[in-house]
Amino acid sequence: MFSRLTRPQAIAVCALPVVALLATAVFAPLPFSVAQPGQTTNVLGKNKGAPVITIKGAPTRDTPGQLRMTTIVATSPDTRVSLPDVIDSWFRTDRAVMPRDAIYPSGDTVQEIERHNEKQMKESQDAATQAALNYLGLDDKDVKVGLRLADVGGPSAGLLFSLGIVDKLDGDGTGGDLTGGRVIAGTGTIAADGTVGAVGGVALKTQAAKRDGATVFLVPKAECADARAELPKGLRLIPVTTLKSTVSSLAALESGKGSVPSC
């Protein structure tokens, strides 16, 4: 024999699956990663006690300024990101919610991702060296360049590596420094022909750059809008497309002659 439920009882019974579903949604892992500004490193200086750039076979210059490559730090691929994490990060300027697959290849283990990032870094370093030597008209058979940057993976330091090599070997080409004694930061991949490519997390990287003393930020031209989104006060953006045009922009910035592009 069945008894009839009262209206409040019926509503309560019907609400239970909805409550359970909401609870599952709130605490279930989501396919996102949370990123924040990471470390910056002066490629003209040292990293963990060792020079980032070493050059043999050609005389090098003293470089008083800084060229700082920038990074972001994201939750590890096996970290559970839930709805409260996403909501909290959504309203913070120093956090960004990004699709996990945009940072880590889908299905890869932590070890596979680390190997992938190390491979990308090595390829980036090789391309950066070739781009810089091509720009200077030097042969890699005569000039040997070593690049060392611990605990950083991926290709986004390519442009800064190339600029560091150029600054150490030739400066601005007229006896001056590319930096003009400034702290200049930036990001961007680079190909052996000197073409600069886009990267991710630019709005977070500008914050890392400003935190570490930069006044100028080199950004791939295609990402100007992203860089302006959360641009720290006092940080000047210079859009770049090639190694050659980047060197020209920095030389113009230092000398005060010629045009310096802006986003």
N, C-alpha and C positions, 0 to 999 in steps of 0.2 A: 504494500500500500504506500502510495506516494502522497506527500503533503505539498501544498502549493507554497511557493516562496513569496515572501512579501516583496514589494518593489525595491526597497533598500537592499534586501538580501540578493535579489536578482542582479542589481547594479554591481554589488560587491563581487559576485561570482564572475560576471562578465569582465570586470576590471582587472581581475587577477592575471589573465594572460597578457593584457596590455602592460601592466606594471612589470611583469617578468621580462617582456620584450624590451621595454625601456631600460631596465636594469642591465640587460645583456648588452644593449647598444652603448650604454655609458661606459661599461668596464671592458668591453671586448676590444682586442687589439685591432688597430686600423692600419691600412697600408700607407702610412706616412712616416716621415722622419722629421724631427725638429732640429733646426740648424741655428747657430749663433756665430758671432764674430770669433775667428780663431787667431792663431799666432801670426805675426809678421816677422820677416827675417831680412836683414840687410845683406843683399847678395855681394856687396862690395866688402863686407866684413867677414866675421867668423861665425860659425854655427857649431856649438858644443866644442869650442876650443880649436877648431880647424877651419882654415880659409874655405869659404864657399867656392871661390873661383881660384884655380891655380893655372898659370900659363908658363910654358917652356918654349924656347925657340924664338922669342921676341921680347924686346924690352917692354916693361910695364910702367905705368904712371902711378903716382900717389893720387888717391881719390878721396878728398875730404868730405864729400856729401854722402848721402845714403840713397840707395835704390832698394826699397822694401817690397818683397813679394808678399802677397796676402793670402789668407786661407779662411775657410769656414770650418767649424766643428759641428758634426751632425751626430745624432743618436746612432749607436751602433746598429748594424743590420738585424741583430737578434733582440733589440730592445722593444718592449711592448709599448706602443704609443696609443693611449686611449682618448676618448672624446674630451674629458677634462683637460688633458694635456694640449689638445688641439685648440680648445677654446681659450685657454690661458695664453698660449703663444700667439693666437690671432690678434690679441689686443696689445701686444708688446712690440716696440720698434726694434728691439735687439734680438728678436726671435723670428724665425720664418718656418712655416709649415710647408714641406715640399713632398711630392709623391716619392715614396721609397725608391721606386724604379728610376727616378731622375737622378738619384745619388748612387744607388747600388743596383747592379744588374740583377734582374729578377731570378730567384732560385739559387743564386750563388751562396756558398758558405762564407764565413768570415775569412777563412784562410784563402779561398779563391779570390775574394775581393781584394785582399791585401796584395796578392800576387799580381792581380790585374792592375792595381794602382801603381805598383812598383814598375811594371812593364811600361805603363804610360809615362811615368816620370823619366825612365831611361830614354824612351823614344823622344820625349820632349827635350831632354838635355842634348841629345845628338842633333836634333833639328835646330835648337838654339845656337849651338856651336857652329853648325854649318851656315846658318843664316848670317851670324856675325862675321865669320871669316869671308863669306861671299861679299858682304857689304863692304868690307875693308880691302877686298882684292887680295886676300892672303890664301895660301894653300895649306890645307890641314896636314899635308905631309911634312911641312916645315914647322908649323906652329901646333903645339899640343896643348889642349885645354882640358882641364879636369874640373868637374862640377860635383860638389858634395853638399847635400842637404838632408839631414837626418829626420826621420819621423814625418816626412811629407810625401804624399803620393799624388798621382794625377798629372795632367799636362798644363795646368793653368799658370805655372811660373815661367813658361817659355819666353815670353817677351822680356821679362825682367832679367833672365839669364843672358839673353842676347845683348841687352843694353849694358849689363855689367861688363861683359867681355869687351864691347866697343869702348866703354869708358876707360877701362884699364889699359887698352892698347892705343887708343887714339883720342879719347875725350870727345870734344865737339869738332875736332878736325882743325882747329886754329890755335891750339894750345890751352884752351879752357876745358873745364869739366862739364859733362852733360848735366850734372845736377846744379851747378852754380852754388854748391855748398848747401843746398836745400835738402830736406827730407822728402823724397819723392816716392810714392807708392804706386802700385798698379796691379793689373792682372791681364791675362790674355794668353792664349796659346800662340804658337808660332810655327810656321812651316819653313822648310829649308830655303824657300825662295823669299822669305821675309814677310809673308802674309800673316797678319794677326787675326786670330779667330776668337769667337765669343766663348764665354765661360758662364758658370752659374753662380748665384749667390752674391752678385755685385753689390747690392744694397747693404749686405752685411759686411762685405770687405771694405767698403768706404768707412764704416764705423771702426773697424779694426785699425785702418790706416790713420784716422784722426786720433784715436786713442794712443797710438805709438809715435805721434809727433809729426805726421806728414801734413804738408800744406798743399800738395799737388797730387792728383790721382789720375793715372793713365787708364782709360777704359776703352774697350773695343767699341767702335762707333755705333754698332748695332744695338748696344746696351746702354746708350745714354739715358733713355727714359727710366730704365731700372735704377741706374745710379743716382738719378735726381730724386727718386721716390723718398728716400730717407737720408738725403745728403746732409752730413754734419756741417754746421756753420764754420766757415773759414777754410773749407777744403775746396780747392779749384779743380774742376774736371777738364781734362784734355782728351778728346776723342782721338783714337788711333786706328789706322787700317793696315799700315806696313811698318817694318822696322825703319826704313829710310825716312818716311814722313814723321815718325816718332822722334828720331834723332833731330830732324829739322825743327820740329816744334820745340824741343828742349833747348836747342841752340838759340832759337829766337827768344825763348823765355829768358835765357841767361843774358843775352846781349841787349835785349830790349829793341832789337831791330827785326823787322819782318812780322808776319802775322802769326798768332798763336790761336788755333781753332778752339772752340768751346762747344759744349753740349747745349 
